[in-house]
Amino acid sequence: MPSYTCPLCGNAIQEEFRTLHEDAEQWLINRIKRQHPEWVSADGACSPCIEAYKAKREARDSS
Ligand SMILES: [Zn+2]
């Protein structure tokens, strides 16, 4: 049974698939907060969201 709802995409997933936690990389946290200002890292996120944000870094970060 899904026990956790990803705050970024709204998908209900099993708690064990929750990926992000408080010691996540800071650049990744900042990037997510750019689009989800009220999100905090303790809320976590599902794997597809994390992978998507990591991929965006490859494509968009030039600084
Ligand atoms: Zn998600």
N, CA, C, O and the ligand as a Tripos MOL2 file, in Angstrom:
@<TRIPOS>MOLECULE
protein
  253   251    64     0     0
PROTEIN
NO_CHARGES

@<TRIPOS>ATOM
      1 N           0.8440   -1.2000    0.0000 N.3       1 MET1
      2 CA          0.0000    0.0000    0.0000 C.3       1 MET1
      3 C           0.8760    1.2450    0.0000 C.2       1 MET1
      4 O           1.8280    1.3390    0.7740 O.2       1 MET1
      5 N           0.5580    2.1890   -0.8580 N.am      2 PRO2
      6 CA          1.3260    3.4420   -0.8300 C.3       2 PRO2
      7 C           1.1700    4.1210    0.5190 C.2       2 PRO2
      8 O           0.0720    4.1920    1.0690 O.2       2 PRO2
      9 N           2.2740    4.6170    1.0420 N.am      3 SER3
     10 CA          2.2190    5.2240    2.3670 C.3       3 SER3
     11 C           2.8330    6.6100    2.3780 C.2       3 SER3
     12 O           2.9070    7.2610    3.4200 O.2       3 SER3
     13 N           3.2680    7.0510    1.2220 N.am      4 TYR4
     14 CA          3.9460    8.3440    1.1610 C.3       4 TYR4
     15 C           3.5600    9.0370   -0.1340 C.2       4 TYR4
     16 O           3.5790    8.4190   -1.1990 O.2       4 TYR4
     17 N           3.2140   10.3050   -0.0540 N.am      5 THR5
     18 CA          2.8700   11.0600   -1.2460 C.3       5 THR5
     19 C           3.9830   12.0480   -1.5570 C.2       5 THR5
     20 O           4.3140   12.9070   -0.7400 O.2       5 THR5
     21 N           4.5470   11.9190   -2.7260 N.am      6 CYS6
     22 CA          5.6210   12.8180   -3.1380 C.3       6 CYS6
     23 C           5.0780   14.2410   -3.2340 C.2       6 CYS6
     24 O           4.1090   14.4810   -3.9540 O.2       6 CYS6
     25 N           5.6810   15.1770   -2.5270 N.am      7 PRO7
     26 CA          5.1750   16.5560   -2.5550 C.3       7 PRO7
     27 C           5.4560   17.2670   -3.8690 C.2       7 PRO7
     28 O           4.8960   18.3340   -4.1210 O.2       7 PRO7
     29 N           6.2930   16.7120   -4.6910 N.am      8 LEU8
     30 CA          6.6640   17.3680   -5.9430 C.3       8 LEU8
     31 C           5.7530   16.9710   -7.0890 C.2       8 LEU8
     32 O           5.3460   17.8230   -7.8790 O.2       8 LEU8
     33 N           5.4300   15.6970   -7.1910 N.am      9 CYS9
     34 CA          4.6160   15.2480   -8.3110 C.3       9 CYS9
     35 C           3.2560   14.7240   -7.8570 C.2       9 CYS9
     36 O           2.3750   14.5020   -8.6880 O.2       9 CYS9
     37 N           3.0720   14.5240   -6.5560 N.am     10 GLY10
     38 CA          1.7920   14.0930   -6.0330 C.3      10 GLY10
     39 C           1.5290   12.6040   -6.1490 C.2      10 GLY10
     40 O           0.4490   12.1300   -5.7970 O.2      10 GLY10
     41 N           2.5210   11.8600   -6.6460 N.am     11 ASN11
     42 CA          2.3520   10.4240   -6.7540 C.3      11 ASN11
     43 C           2.4330    9.7620   -5.3840 C.2      11 ASN11
     44 O           3.2900   10.0980   -4.5670 O.2      11 ASN11
     45 N           1.5470    8.8340   -5.1520 N.am     12 ALA12
     46 CA          1.6020    8.0450   -3.9300 C.3      12 ALA12
     47 C           2.5150    6.8560   -4.1650 C.2      12 ALA12
     48 O           2.3250    6.0840   -5.1060 O.2      12 ALA12
     49 N           3.4880    6.7220   -3.3120 N.am     13 ILE13
     50 CA          4.4570    5.6330   -3.4630 C.3      13 ILE13
     51 C           4.6470    4.9380   -2.1320 C.2      13 ILE13
     52 O           4.1610    5.4050   -1.1010 O.2      13 ILE13
     53 N           5.3490    3.8330   -2.1570 N.am     14 GLN14
     54 CA          5.6800    3.1810   -0.9060 C.3      14 GLN14
     55 C           6.8140    3.9420   -0.2230 C.2      14 GLN14
     56 O           7.7190    4.4660   -0.8720 O.2      14 GLN14
     57 N           6.7370    3.9840    1.0650 N.am     15 GLU15
     58 CA          7.7040    4.7460    1.8450 C.3      15 GLU15
     59 C           9.1400    4.3600    1.4820 C.2      15 GLU15
     60 O          10.0290    5.2110    1.4760 O.2      15 GLU15
     61 N           9.3580    3.1220    1.1910 N.am     16 GLU16
     62 CA         10.7280    2.6610    0.9280 C.3      16 GLU16
     63 C          11.2970    3.2450   -0.3580 C.2      16 GLU16
     64 O          12.5100    3.2240   -0.5630 O.2      16 GLU16
     65 N          10.4260    3.7710   -1.2340 N.am     17 PHE17
     66 CA         10.9150    4.3650   -2.4760 C.3      17 PHE17
     67 C          11.1510    5.8650   -2.3490 C.2      17 PHE17
     68 O          11.5950    6.5250   -3.2890 O.2      17 PHE17
     69 N          10.8520    6.3730   -1.1950 N.am     18 ARG18
     70 CA         11.1580    7.7790   -0.9330 C.3      18 ARG18
     71 C          12.6720    7.9450   -0.9240 C.2      18 ARG18
     72 O          13.3840    7.2490   -0.2000 O.2      18 ARG18
     73 N          13.1440    8.8670   -1.7320 N.am     19 THR19
     74 CA         14.5690    8.9240   -1.9980 C.3      19 THR19
     75 C          15.2920    9.9990   -1.2220 C.2      19 THR19
     76 O          16.2850    9.7350   -0.5450 O.2      19 THR19
     77 N          14.7920   11.2040   -1.3260 N.am     20 LEU20
     78 CA         15.5560   12.3260   -0.8110 C.3      20 LEU20
     79 C          15.3890   12.4510    0.6970 C.2      20 LEU20
     80 O          14.2950   12.2410    1.2200 O.2      20 LEU20
     81 N          16.4300   12.7810    1.3730 N.am     21 HIS21
     82 CA         16.3410   13.0040    2.8040 C.3      21 HIS21
     83 C          17.2250   14.1770    3.1870 C.2      21 HIS21
     84 O          17.7410   14.8810    2.3190 O.2      21 HIS21
     85 N          17.3950   14.3820    4.4470 N.am     22 GLU22
     86 CA         17.9450   15.6480    4.9150 C.3      22 GLU22
     87 C          19.4080   15.8520    4.5640 C.2      22 GLU22
     88 O          19.8880   16.9850    4.5860 O.2      22 GLU22
     89 N          20.1110   14.8140    4.2480 N.am     23 ASP23
     90 CA         21.5100   14.9930    3.8860 C.3      23 ASP23
     91 C          21.7000   14.9600    2.3620 C.2      23 ASP23
     92 O          22.7880   14.6720    1.8640 O.2      23 ASP23
     93 N          20.6280   15.2570    1.6470 N.am     24 ALA24
     94 CA         20.7330   15.3550    0.1980 C.3      24 ALA24
     95 C          21.6770   16.4880   -0.1900 C.2      24 ALA24
     96 O          21.9300   17.4070    0.5890 O.2      24 ALA24
     97 N          22.1760   16.3990   -1.3820 N.am     25 GLU25
     98 CA         23.1010   17.4120   -1.8500 C.3      25 GLU25
     99 C          22.4200   18.7790   -1.8910 C.2      25 GLU25
    100 O          21.2700   18.8970   -2.3160 O.2      25 GLU25
    101 N          23.1300   19.7950   -1.4520 N.am     26 GLN26
    102 CA         22.5230   21.1140   -1.3120 C.3      26 GLN26
    103 C          22.0830   21.6920   -2.6490 C.2      26 GLN26
    104 O          21.0290   22.3240   -2.7280 O.2      26 GLN26
    105 N          22.8520   21.4910   -3.6780 N.am     27 TRP27
    106 CA         22.4770   22.0490   -4.9860 C.3      27 TRP27
    107 C          21.1510   21.4630   -5.4560 C.2      27 TRP27
    108 O          20.3490   22.1330   -6.1070 O.2      27 TRP27
    109 N          20.9430   20.1990   -5.1110 N.am     28 LEU28
    110 CA         19.7060   19.5440   -5.5280 C.3      28 LEU28
    111 C          18.5220   20.0920   -4.7410 C.2      28 LEU28
    112 O          17.4450   20.3190   -5.2930 O.2      28 LEU28
    113 N          18.7350   20.3000   -3.4560 N.am     29 ILE29
    114 CA         17.6860   20.9010   -2.6260 C.3      29 ILE29
    115 C          17.3320   22.2900   -3.1480 C.2      29 ILE29
    116 O          16.1580   22.6350   -3.2790 O.2      29 ILE29
    117 N          18.3530   23.0760   -3.4410 N.am     30 ASN30
    118 CA         18.1060   24.4270   -3.9330 C.3      30 ASN30
    119 C          17.3440   24.4140   -5.2470 C.2      30 ASN30
    120 O          16.4630   25.2420   -5.4750 O.2      30 ASN30
    121 N          17.6830   23.4870   -6.0900 N.am     31 ARG31
    122 CA         17.0510   23.4090   -7.4030 C.3      31 ARG31
    123 C          15.5690   23.0460   -7.2730 C.2      31 ARG31
    124 O          14.7210   23.6040   -7.9690 O.2      31 ARG31
    125 N          15.2770   22.1290   -6.3950 N.am     32 ILE32
    126 CA         13.8730   21.7620   -6.1870 C.3      32 ILE32
    127 C          13.1070   22.9340   -5.5810 C.2      32 ILE32
    128 O          11.9750   23.2150   -5.9770 O.2      32 ILE32
    129 N          13.7220   23.6080   -4.6290 N.am     33 LYS33
    130 CA         13.0450   24.7330   -3.9760 C.3      33 LYS33
    131 C          12.7770   25.8760   -4.9450 C.2      33 LYS33
    132 O          11.8690   26.6800   -4.7310 O.2      33 LYS33
    133 N          13.5470   25.9450   -5.9800 N.am     34 ARG34
    134 CA         13.3210   26.9970   -6.9650 C.3      34 ARG34
    135 C          11.9290   26.8550   -7.5800 C.2      34 ARG34
    136 O          11.2800   27.8520   -7.8950 O.2      34 ARG34
    137 N          11.4860   25.6420   -7.7440 N.am     35 GLN35
    138 CA         10.1730   25.4080   -8.3290 C.3      35 GLN35
    139 C           9.1190   25.0640   -7.2770 C.2      35 GLN35
    140 O           7.9190   25.1260   -7.5440 O.2      35 GLN35
    141 N           9.5780   24.7030   -6.0880 N.am     36 HIS36
    142 CA          8.6530   24.3430   -5.0080 C.3      36 HIS36
    143 C           9.1210   25.0410   -3.7390 C.2      36 HIS36
    144 O           9.7240   24.4200   -2.8640 O.2      36 HIS36
    145 N           8.8360   26.3550   -3.6460 N.am     37 PRO37
    146 CA          9.4040   27.1670   -2.5600 C.3      37 PRO37
    147 C           9.0500   26.6900   -1.1610 C.2      37 PRO37
    148 O           9.7980   26.9380   -0.2150 O.2      37 PRO37
    149 N           7.9390   26.0200   -1.0200 N.am     38 GLU38
    150 CA          7.5340   25.6030    0.3170 C.3      38 GLU38
    151 C           8.0410   24.2120    0.6730 C.2      38 GLU38
    152 O           7.8730   23.7420    1.7990 O.2      38 GLU38
    153 N           8.6480   23.5790   -0.2790 N.am     39 TRP39
    154 CA          9.1760   22.2370   -0.0360 C.3      39 TRP39
    155 C          10.4080   22.3000    0.8540 C.2      39 TRP39
    156 O          11.2220   23.2170    0.7370 O.2      39 TRP39
    157 N          10.5410   21.3370    1.7300 N.am     40 VAL40
    158 CA         11.7510   21.2060    2.5310 C.3      40 VAL40
    159 C          12.3210   19.8020    2.3190 C.2      40 VAL40
    160 O          11.5860   18.8570    2.0320 O.2      40 VAL40
    161 N          13.6090   19.6870    2.4620 N.am     41 SER41
    162 CA         14.2600   18.4200    2.1350 C.3      41 SER41
    163 C          13.7470   17.2720    2.9960 C.2      41 SER41
    164 O          13.7400   16.1160    2.5720 O.2      41 SER41
    165 N          13.3190   17.6050    4.2070 N.am     42 ALA42
    166 CA         12.8020   16.5630    5.0840 C.3      42 ALA42
    167 C          11.5320   15.9260    4.5330 C.2      42 ALA42
    168 O          11.1710   14.8140    4.9180 O.2      42 ALA42
    169 N          10.8550   16.6330    3.6300 N.am     43 ASP43
    170 CA          9.6580   16.0750    3.0090 C.3      43 ASP43
    171 C          10.0030   14.9320    2.0700 C.2      43 ASP43
    172 O           9.1920   14.0380    1.8330 O.2      43 ASP43
    173 N          11.2070   14.9750    1.5430 N.am     44 GLY44
    174 CA         11.6130   13.9290    0.6220 C.3      44 GLY44
    175 C          10.9550   14.0660   -0.7330 C.2      44 GLY44
    176 O          10.2120   15.0130   -0.9910 O.2      44 GLY44
    177 N          11.2380   13.1090   -1.5900 N.am     45 ALA45
    178 CA         10.6690   13.0880   -2.9310 C.3      45 ALA45
    179 C          10.8630   11.6810   -3.4800 C.2      45 ALA45
    180 O          11.6490   10.8920   -2.9540 O.2      45 ALA45
    181 N          10.1210   11.3830   -4.5600 N.am     46 CYS46
    182 CA         10.2380   10.0500   -5.1250 C.3      46 CYS46
    183 C          11.4320    9.9820   -6.0890 C.2      46 CYS46
    184 O          11.9500   11.0100   -6.5270 O.2      46 CYS46
    185 N          11.8450    8.7880   -6.4000 N.am     47 SER47
    186 CA         13.0160    8.6080   -7.2520 C.3      47 SER47
    187 C          12.8910    9.2890   -8.6100 C.2      47 SER47
    188 O          13.8340    9.9580   -9.0340 O.2      47 SER47
    189 N          11.7660    9.1460   -9.3100 N.am     48 PRO48
    190 CA         11.6520    9.8160  -10.6130 C.3      48 PRO48
    191 C          11.8460   11.3270  -10.5190 C.2      48 PRO48
    192 O          12.4670   11.9170  -11.4020 O.2      48 PRO48
    193 N          11.3360   11.9580   -9.4780 N.am     49 CYS49
    194 CA         11.5300   13.3990   -9.3120 C.3      49 CYS49
    195 C          13.0060   13.7170   -9.1150 C.2      49 CYS49
    196 O          13.5380   14.6300   -9.7460 O.2      49 CYS49
    197 N          13.6550   12.9780   -8.2550 N.am     50 ILE50
    198 CA         15.0670   13.2430   -7.9920 C.3      50 ILE50
    199 C          15.8920   13.0550   -9.2540 C.2      50 ILE50
    200 O          16.7690   13.8630   -9.5610 O.2      50 ILE50
    201 N          15.6110   12.0040   -9.9690 N.am     51 GLU51
    202 CA         16.3470   11.7590  -11.2110 C.3      51 GLU51
    203 C          16.1030   12.8830  -12.2130 C.2      51 GLU51
    204 O          17.0130   13.2950  -12.9320 O.2      51 GLU51
    205 N          14.8680   13.3710  -12.2520 N.am     52 ALA52
    206 CA         14.5360   14.4450  -13.1790 C.3      52 ALA52
    207 C          15.2940   15.7210  -12.8260 C.2      52 ALA52
    208 O          15.8120   16.4050  -13.7090 O.2      52 ALA52
    209 N          15.3560   16.0370  -11.5460 N.am     53 TYR53
    210 CA         16.0640   17.2520  -11.1390 C.3      53 TYR53
    211 C          17.5650   17.1070  -11.3540 C.2      53 TYR53
    212 O          18.2350   18.0750  -11.7170 O.2      53 TYR53
    213 N          18.0870   15.9370  -11.1390 N.am     54 LYS54
    214 CA         19.5110   15.7200  -11.3980 C.3      54 LYS54
    215 C          19.8120   15.8780  -12.8800 C.2      54 LYS54
    216 O          20.8420   16.4350  -13.2580 O.2      54 LYS54
    217 N          18.9140   15.3870  -13.7090 N.am     55 ALA55
    218 CA         19.1080   15.4930  -15.1530 C.3      55 ALA55
    219 C          19.0690   16.9370  -15.6060 C.2      55 ALA55
    220 O          19.8190   17.3400  -16.4960 O.2      55 ALA55
    221 N          18.1870   17.7190  -14.9880 N.am     56 LYS56
    222 CA         18.1030   19.1300  -15.3450 C.3      56 LYS56
    223 C          19.4150   19.8440  -15.0640 C.2      56 LYS56
    224 O          19.7980   20.7600  -15.7910 O.2      56 LYS56
    225 N          20.0970   19.4260  -14.0160 N.am     57 ARG57
    226 CA         21.3650   20.0660  -13.7090 C.3      57 ARG57
    227 C          22.3440   19.8910  -14.8710 C.2      57 ARG57
    228 O          23.0620   20.8210  -15.2390 O.2      57 ARG57
    229 N          22.3610   18.7080  -15.4320 N.am     58 GLU58
    230 CA         23.2630   18.4430  -16.5550 C.3      58 GLU58
    231 C          22.9340   19.3640  -17.7300 C.2      58 GLU58
    232 O          23.8290   19.8450  -18.4250 O.2      58 GLU58
    233 N          21.6430   19.6020  -17.9390 N.am     59 ALA59
    234 CA         21.2250   20.3230  -19.1240 C.3      59 ALA59
    235 C          21.3170   21.8400  -18.9600 C.2      59 ALA59
    236 O          21.5670   22.5500  -19.9340 O.2      59 ALA59
    237 N          21.1200   22.3330  -17.7620 N.am     60 ARG60
    238 CA         20.8890   23.7670  -17.6000 C.3      60 ARG60
    239 C          21.9630   24.5030  -16.8200 C.2      60 ARG60
    240 O          22.1360   25.7030  -17.0340 O.2      60 ARG60
    241 N          22.6700   23.8680  -15.9560 N.am     61 ASP61
    242 CA         23.6330   24.5900  -15.1450 C.3      61 ASP61
    243 C          24.8890   24.9070  -15.9400 C.2      61 ASP61
    244 O          25.5550   24.0130  -16.4610 O.2      61 ASP61
    245 N          25.1950   26.1750  -16.0220 N.am     62 SER62
    246 CA         26.4180   26.5500  -16.6840 C.3      62 SER62
    247 C          27.3560   27.2850  -15.7430 C.2      62 SER62
    248 O          28.5060   27.5400  -16.0990 O.2      62 SER62
    249 N          26.8940   27.6280  -14.5590 N.am     63 SER63
    250 CA         27.7140   28.4010  -13.6350 C.3      63 SER63
    251 C          28.4740   27.4910  -12.6760 C.2      63 SER63
    252 O          29.2180   27.9760  -11.8240 O.2      63 SER63
    253 ZN          7.7360   12.7340   -7.2520 Zn       64 ZN64
@<TRIPOS>BOND
     1     1     2 1
     2     2     3 1
     3     3     4 2
     4     3     5 am
     5     5     6 1
     6     6     7 1
     7     7     8 2
     8     7     9 am
     9     9    10 1
    10    10    11 1
    11    11    12 2
    12    11    13 am
    13    13    14 1
    14    14    15 1
    15    15    16 2
    16    15    17 am
    17    17    18 1
    18    18    19 1
    19    19    20 2
    20    19    21 am
    21    21    22 1
    22    22    23 1
    23    23    24 2
    24    23    25 am
    25    25    26 1
    26    26    27 1
    27    27    28 2
    28    27    29 am
    29    29    30 1
    30    30    31 1
    31    31    32 2
    32    31    33 am
    33    33    34 1
    34    34    35 1
    35    35    36 2
    36    35    37 am
    37    37    38 1
    38    38    39 1
    39    39    40 2
    40    39    41 am
    41    41    42 1
    42    42    43 1
    43    43    44 2
    44    43    45 am
    45    45    46 1
    46    46    47 1
    47    47    48 2
    48    47    49 am
    49    49    50 1
    50    50    51 1
    51    51    52 2
    52    51    53 am
    53    53    54 1
    54    54    55 1
    55    55    56 2
    56    55    57 am
    57    57    58 1
    58    58    59 1
    59    59    60 2
    60    59    61 am
    61    61    62 1
    62    62    63 1
    63    63    64 2
    64    63    65 am
    65    65    66 1
    66    66    67 1
    67    67    68 2
    68    67    69 am
    69    69    70 1
    70    70    71 1
    71    71    72 2
    72    71    73 am
    73    73    74 1
    74    74    75 1
    75    75    76 2
    76    75    77 am
    77    77    78 1
    78    78    79 1
    79    79    80 2
    80    79    81 am
    81    81    82 1
    82    82    83 1
    83    83    84 2
    84    83    85 am
    85    85    86 1
    86    86    87 1
    87    87    88 2
    88    87    89 am
    89    89    90 1
    90    90    91 1
    91    91    92 2
    92    91    93 am
    93    93    94 1
    94    94    95 1
    95    95    96 2
    96    95    97 am
    97    97    98 1
    98    98    99 1
    99    99   100 2
   100    99   101 am
   101   101   102 1
   102   102   103 1
   103   103   104 2
   104   103   105 am
   105   105   106 1
   106   106   107 1
   107   107   108 2
   108   107   109 am
   109   109   110 1
   110   110   111 1
   111   111   112 2
   112   111   113 am
   113   113   114 1
   114   114   115 1
   115   115   116 2
   116   115   117 am
   117   117   118 1
   118   118   119 1
   119   119   120 2
   120   119   121 am
   121   121   122 1
   122   122   123 1
   123   123   124 2
   124   123   125 am
   125   125   126 1
   126   126   127 1
   127   127   128 2
   128   127   129 am
   129   129   130 1
   130   130   131 1
   131   131   132 2
   132   131   133 am
   133   133   134 1
   134   134   135 1
   135   135   136 2
   136   135   137 am
   137   137   138 1
   138   138   139 1
   139   139   140 2
   140   139   141 am
   141   141   142 1
   142   142   143 1
   143   143   144 2
   144   143   145 am
   145   145   146 1
   146   146   147 1
   147   147   148 2
   148   147   149 am
   149   149   150 1
   150   150   151 1
   151   151   152 2
   152   151   153 am
   153   153   154 1
   154   154   155 1
   155   155   156 2
   156   155   157 am
   157   157   158 1
   158   158   159 1
   159   159   160 2
   160   159   161 am
   161   161   162 1
   162   162   163 1
   163   163   164 2
   164   163   165 am
   165   165   166 1
   166   166   167 1
   167   167   168 2
   168   167   169 am
   169   169   170 1
   170   170   171 1
   171   171   172 2
   172   171   173 am
   173   173   174 1
   174   174   175 1
   175   175   176 2
   176   175   177 am
   177   177   178 1
   178   178   179 1
   179   179   180 2
   180   179   181 am
   181   181   182 1
   182   182   183 1
   183   183   184 2
   184   183   185 am
   185   185   186 1
   186   186   187 1
   187   187   188 2
   188   187   189 am
   189   189   190 1
   190   190   191 1
   191   191   192 2
   192   191   193 am
   193   193   194 1
   194   194   195 1
   195   195   196 2
   196   195   197 am
   197   197   198 1
   198   198   199 1
   199   199   200 2
   200   199   201 am
   201   201   202 1
   202   202   203 1
   203   203   204 2
   204   203   205 am
   205   205   206 1
   206   206   207 1
   207   207   208 2
   208   207   209 am
   209   209   210 1
   210   210   211 1
   211   211   212 2
   212   211   213 am
   213   213   214 1
   214   214   215 1
   215   215   216 2
   216   215   217 am
   217   217   218 1
   218   218   219 1
   219   219   220 2
   220   219   221 am
   221   221   222 1
   222   222   223 1
   223   223   224 2
   224   223   225 am
   225   225   226 1
   226   226   227 1
   227   227   228 2
   228   227   229 am
   229   229   230 1
   230   230   231 1
   231   231   232 2
   232   231   233 am
   233   233   234 1
   234   234   235 1
   235   235   236 2
   236   235   237 am
   237   237   238 1
   238   238   239 1
   239   239   240 2
   240   239   241 am
   241   241   242 1
   242   242   243 1
   243   243   244 2
   244   243   245 am
   245   245   246 1
   246   246   247 1
   247   247   248 2
   248   247   249 am
   249   249   250 1
   250   250   251 1
   251   251   252 2
@<TRIPOS>SUBSTRUCTURE
     1 MET1         2 RESIDUE 1 A MET
     2 PRO2         6 RESIDUE 1 A PRO
     3 SER3        10 RESIDUE 1 A SER
     4 TYR4        14 RESIDUE 1 A TYR
     5 THR5        18 RESIDUE 1 A THR
     6 CYS6        22 RESIDUE 1 A CYS
     7 PRO7        26 RESIDUE 1 A PRO
     8 LEU8        30 RESIDUE 1 A LEU
     9 CYS9        34 RESIDUE 1 A CYS
    10 GLY10       38 RESIDUE 1 A GLY
    11 ASN11       42 RESIDUE 1 A ASN
    12 ALA12       46 RESIDUE 1 A ALA
    13 ILE13       50 RESIDUE 1 A ILE
    14 GLN14       54 RESIDUE 1 A GLN
    15 GLU15       58 RESIDUE 1 A GLU
    16 GLU16       62 RESIDUE 1 A GLU
    17 PHE17       66 RESIDUE 1 A PHE
    18 ARG18       70 RESIDUE 1 A ARG
    19 THR19       74 RESIDUE 1 A THR
    20 LEU20       78 RESIDUE 1 A LEU
    21 HIS21       82 RESIDUE 1 A HIS
    22 GLU22       86 RESIDUE 1 A GLU
    23 ASP23       90 RESIDUE 1 A ASP
    24 ALA24       94 RESIDUE 1 A ALA
    25 GLU25       98 RESIDUE 1 A GLU
    26 GLN26      102 RESIDUE 1 A GLN
    27 TRP27      106 RESIDUE 1 A TRP
    28 LEU28      110 RESIDUE 1 A LEU
    29 ILE29      114 RESIDUE 1 A ILE
    30 ASN30      118 RESIDUE 1 A ASN
    31 ARG31      122 RESIDUE 1 A ARG
    32 ILE32      126 RESIDUE 1 A ILE
    33 LYS33      130 RESIDUE 1 A LYS
    34 ARG34      134 RESIDUE 1 A ARG
    35 GLN35      138 RESIDUE 1 A GLN
    36 HIS36      142 RESIDUE 1 A HIS
    37 PRO37      146 RESIDUE 1 A PRO
    38 GLU38      150 RESIDUE 1 A GLU
    39 TRP39      154 RESIDUE 1 A TRP
    40 VAL40      158 RESIDUE 1 A VAL
    41 SER41      162 RESIDUE 1 A SER
    42 ALA42      166 RESIDUE 1 A ALA
    43 ASP43      170 RESIDUE 1 A ASP
    44 GLY44      174 RESIDUE 1 A GLY
    45 ALA45      178 RESIDUE 1 A ALA
    46 CYS46      182 RESIDUE 1 A CYS
    47 SER47      186 RESIDUE 1 A SER
    48 PRO48      190 RESIDUE 1 A PRO
    49 CYS49      194 RESIDUE 1 A CYS
    50 ILE50      198 RESIDUE 1 A ILE
    51 GLU51      202 RESIDUE 1 A GLU
    52 ALA52      206 RESIDUE 1 A ALA
    53 TYR53      210 RESIDUE 1 A TYR
    54 LYS54      214 RESIDUE 1 A LYS
    55 ALA55      218 RESIDUE 1 A ALA
    56 LYS56      222 RESIDUE 1 A LYS
    57 ARG57      226 RESIDUE 1 A ARG
    58 GLU58      230 RESIDUE 1 A GLU
    59 ALA59      234 RESIDUE 1 A ALA
    60 ARG60      238 RESIDUE 1 A ARG
    61 ASP61      242 RESIDUE 1 A ASP
    62 SER62      246 RESIDUE 1 A SER
    63 SER63      250 RESIDUE 1 A SER
    64 ZN64       253 GROUP 0 **** ****
